[in-house]
Amino acid sequence: MTQSAASGLTFRTPLLFEQGRAGRSGASLPTAGVPDADPKALFGELYREAGTPLPELSEPEVFRHYVRLSQQNFSVDTGMYPLGSCTMKYNPKVNEWAARLPGFSRIHPWAPESSVQGALALMWHLERALSEICGMDAVSLHPSAGAQGEMTGLMMIHAYHQAQGRSPKKVLIPDTAHGTNPASAALNGLTPVAFPVGESGVVDPAVFAASLDDDVAALMLTNPNTVGLFERHLPELAAMVHAKGGLVFGDGANLNALMGRARPGDLGVDVMQLNLHKTFTTPHGGGGPGSGPVGYKAKLAPHAPAGGVVRGDDGRFSFEDVGPGSVGRLRAFHANFGMLVRAYTYIRELGGEGLKRATDLAVLNANYLRVCLGETWHEAFEGPCMHEVVIDDHHLHEQHVSTLDVAKRLMDYGFHPPTIYFPLVVHGAMLIEPTETESKQTLDEFVAVMAKISQEAMETPDEVRGAPHLTRLGRLDETRAARKPVLRWMPSEATSDPEG
Ligand SMILES: *Cc1c(COP(=O)(O)O)cnc(C)c1O
């Protein structure tokens, strides 16, 4: 039972998963035409005298359980999801159709290459399309997430330096960076060194020069960065790093602001990751699936991870053998293949002009929000942004209403909250990324709701501080959820009681 604070009404929340009864089943199998085997003989010491206390349920009960769980989720298919730096754009359903084609979805990773030519051809074409979009010489589709792509890129940088007989240690990372950046450097035995980004929000070559020395292995830079600004000095920064023998890693998670308009490879980036589950529309959230291909310049090719596809003179596709300089495999098999199909479908569906238009609309939508929200809210940085905008809770301090309260209140109005308290350099940050797939009506509605919440914070602050009021669960203890997560289903009293 759940009590709704707003109306005082209670509504029944069935716990179907826990409500099974002994002997209930969702399967109807034909009677076996062979004599029963003795399970003890069959399973030996693995045989259990008593069954595991799992719920026994009928098919409709199982079905309702999972559909109910799906209804408790907020998704981009139910509303605007402006989670900054996550590019939660609408996922076209034609991608799902393509990914489910049996020739793609029912193949085995160990199938002989001769029987999966279509899948290999798709990978080959996708590698080329992504290389073109990023201005790189080649792309490896191997890594399974943005973070793994970062790690792969830094492994390649590390291997490159070692092949030159050098071992520089420092990876310079601005203080606006995503937390995965320093982690990827550290996992490679390199030393992440943070340097400050000033008032302007972008890296200033003069400030950067102070951090630069001969021990630089790489500069790691996100462009546009996580405050939604274009790193306009990137070519100059790259030249400075290259002059010291270092390389430039580009965090390409925010490619949604560049596609068709600017190519990291043309701006001095040597190696980068792409997040197919962001820019290239595979649904994500809740941790997966992911795909973080790595694009690189020719000089890094000997160090690429396993799994590139080549086309022979006879037009046949096959996986390339890796040389001794390769950083090797980072996962079993080739990739989360369905995501490659979705990305390829998306690219073919939109074409070059369409991708450019998606970028333009993503940037336009973010700037529309920036200007409209700016009437009520404090903008963290002045002037035009790229695909996302940062505002903060400055004007609510006296009311003791915080960014967290605003995020929770947005849920009452049917919007997913933006990314909050990130980037760390902005106190009380809300990082808002509308993406190109939201209409002007939806953006206007979002602006109106944000103005309403600001007004509530002034007039009835308790209402905002107590939010959310209309969700199935109220405000959760997020610290306890993180420190003491309940990750495993345990049988409740009800299931262990046969009469219950
Ligand atoms: C999302 C993101 C990442 C990490 O990507 P995952 O696929 O979540 O591992 C890295 N950098 C930036 C800027 C991001 O937004």
The ligand as an SDF file (V2000), in Angstrom:
LIG
                    3D

 15 15  0  0  0  0  0  0  0  0999 V2000
   28.9240    9.8660  -20.3930 C   0  0  0  0  0  0  0  0  0  0  0  0
   30.2770   10.4420  -20.3550 C   0  0  0  0  0  0  0  0  0  0  0  0
   31.4020    9.6220  -20.1940 C   0  0  0  0  0  0  0  0  0  0  0  0
   31.3420    8.1390  -19.8730 C   0  0  0  0  0  0  0  0  0  0  0  0
   30.6110    7.3650  -20.7580 O   0  0  0  0  0  0  0  0  0  0  0  0
   29.9820    5.9630  -20.2760 P   0  0  0  0  0  0  0  0  0  0  0  0
   29.4970    5.3300  -21.5170 O   0  0  0  0  0  0  0  0  0  0  0  0
   28.9140    6.3050  -19.3140 O   0  0  0  0  0  0  0  0  0  0  0  0
   31.0730    5.1720  -19.6300 O   0  0  0  0  0  0  0  0  0  0  0  0
   32.6450   10.2210  -20.2590 C   0  0  0  0  0  0  0  0  0  0  0  0
   32.7760   11.5450  -20.4510 N   0  0  0  0  0  0  0  0  0  0  0  0
   31.7100   12.3680  -20.5910 C   0  0  0  0  0  0  0  0  0  0  0  0
   31.9180   13.8290  -20.8140 C   0  0  0  0  0  0  0  0  0  0  0  0
   30.4180   11.8480  -20.5400 C   0  0  0  0  0  0  0  0  0  0  0  0
   29.3660   12.6550  -20.6600 O   0  0  0  0  0  0  0  0  0  0  0  0
  1  2  1  0
  2  3  1  0
  2 14  2  0
  3  4  1  0
  3 10  2  0
  4  5  1  0
  5  6  1  0
  6  7  2  0
  6  8  1  0
  6  9  1  0
 10 11  1  0
 11 12  2  0
 12 13  1  0
 12 14  1  0
 14 15  1  0
M  END
$$$$
